[in-house]
């Protein structure tokens, strides 16, 4: 024990300023916003009565002036010196942002994590953000490392409470490298999410121009920010053609599952929509692998199982949610550069479906139509995912999509497998499917394992299963499970243009549809591809 314990008043008197937080307004780009900024240098940015009051003031300004709310948090948690009064600020801040969010103001609340963020702030103002943005290197958690070690007796390893790790578990949405990148991101996000834009009409749909009609998309490369460039490699026409016309559904399934040549969600979104702001990050992982020729580095570009973005077609902003595959670059001596790019299918986790629900809430707040893109063999089939509530998360995600009050368009752009894929393909206002895509109750290998009672089915058995499962776009159209088929082309730009035209024209039609939710309800109640015989004992599958 020290000889003399510093009193709270003595500690306050030594500080520079009157509180660990400031509230006011400012401009991010051309957009005025209510700001709440915390100062770590004032008693480690801890949360006391004044800091809670300042947050309430910022939220009230945002509500009264109908402007976005941006909080920049750097805090050691609730201030110990103020006891339960400091802790009670969690209630105060929760009430403040709740009042802001429940108003029909169509303005976002963005939480920014900077430096260190712990305790009460991490359990109140931060997770309430519509989008959580963090500067790389920030430490983030409910209990700090000293509290964790005091409780468990085990030291916390460096990086275990980093925002980089939290982003893997969907507790943080977007990582930025520095303040300049942060301001650029916030400016673009607030601009594309600005309310009051005109709805899309046939007259305001911009003409989609194929700039490089005769070319393939350029090769994919890795960069340090965790994103592939917007152009994707689609060199071989055979990889993008409609296999159903060739009657080789197994080859089509293999290409959908593993080929890095096929258009993915991120590429489609970057070309179909303008002013795209991604609400997620990818990350680059490196590993050493051993082959007969020596040691080589395997690089994996890892994406979350479900991603979201905001983008525009003409004057109309959209919320875009979809499955994004990851990619693995492995050694292959047969390739010119010695490497081969392999697709790793998206396998959504419970955290991904929670993220999807949160993004739907954000889109509803902004009043945006939503476009879903589905390309997954199914949700992550692990015991850990099951114990973390995978079935419930899928059900709730599907329910949230069905109840979404604005136009909903679902597009199957790859493989739709199992309930994990169904969650991002709600049968609501309009369901579309690329001509070379597939949909099934389970991906063919898993279905074959079930049907043949083996964990290692043969290729012949899988081929037979996929041929019998009625997986093609034409099958889904005949069953009434999709409304239209989007034709694919050997030229990926033409495929993208077809997707663009389908989304734009369908949006115009849906925005003028009265009683949209009632129409959804009637459509879902009539789903079915089976017919009962007159004796009601034999069910005939539609041929």
Buried (B, 14 or more C-beta within 10 A) or exposed (E): EEEEEEEEEEEBEEEEEEBBBBBEEEEBBEBBBBBBBBBBEBBBBBBBBBBBBBBBBBBBBBBEBEBBBBBBBBBBBBBBBBEEEBBBBBEBBBBBBEBBBEBEBBBBBBBBBBBBBBBBBBBBBBEBBBBBBBBBEBBBBBBBBEBBEEEEEEEBEEEEBBBBBBBBEBBBBBBBEEEEBBEBBBBBBBBBBBEEBEEBBEEBBEEBEEEEEEEBBBBBEBEEBBBBBEBBBBEBEEBBBBBBEEEBBBBBBBBBBBBBBBBBBBBBBBBBBEEBBBBBBBBBEEEEEEEEEEEBEBBBBBBBBBBBBBBBBBEBBBBBBBBBBBBBBBBBEEEEEEBBBBBBBBBBBBBBBBBBBBBBBBBBBBBBBBBBBBBBBBBBBEEEBEEBBBEEBBBBBBEBBBBBEBBBBBBBBBBBBBBBBBBBBBBBBBBBBBBBBBBBBBBBBBBBBEBBEEEEBEEEBBBBBBBEBBBBBBBBBBBBBBBBBBBBBBBBBBBBBBBBBBBBEBBBEBBEEEEBEEBBEEBEEEEEEEEEEEEEEEEEEEE
